[in-house]
Amino acid sequence: MSKILEKSLRDARKEDALTMGTKQVLNSLNNSKLIVLSRSVKKETLEQIESGAKKEKIPLVNFQGTSVALGRLCGLQFRISTISFTSIDDASIKSILKDTEAEEKNE
């Protein structure tokens, strides 16, 4: 699990710079800077988000845990399958993407 992603999620939650939930993320794609998807996302929903993100040129991160793990990572007691950052700097996006790519290669 990327420590940079974890820190960015906690910071963004404190600053109220996150959109949580699949429907909310789909509705706010134009305001998103980075989208994090858990393994729990249904295939048809995943395809909708991926196509929308591709149109808007928003990077996607495939979180290797479940929606329960993603919720806990945000410090919440419920499941979250999709999160989008509405405010995050480019350096953090690049380092998160680099970390998750390295994790995927190691698996």
Secondary structure, 3 states (H helix, E strand, C coil): CCHHHHHHHHHHHHCCCEEECHHHHHHCHHHCCEEEECCCCCHHHHHHHHHHHHHHCCCEEECCCCHHHHHHHCCCCCCCCEEEECCCCHHHHHHHHHHHHHHHHHC
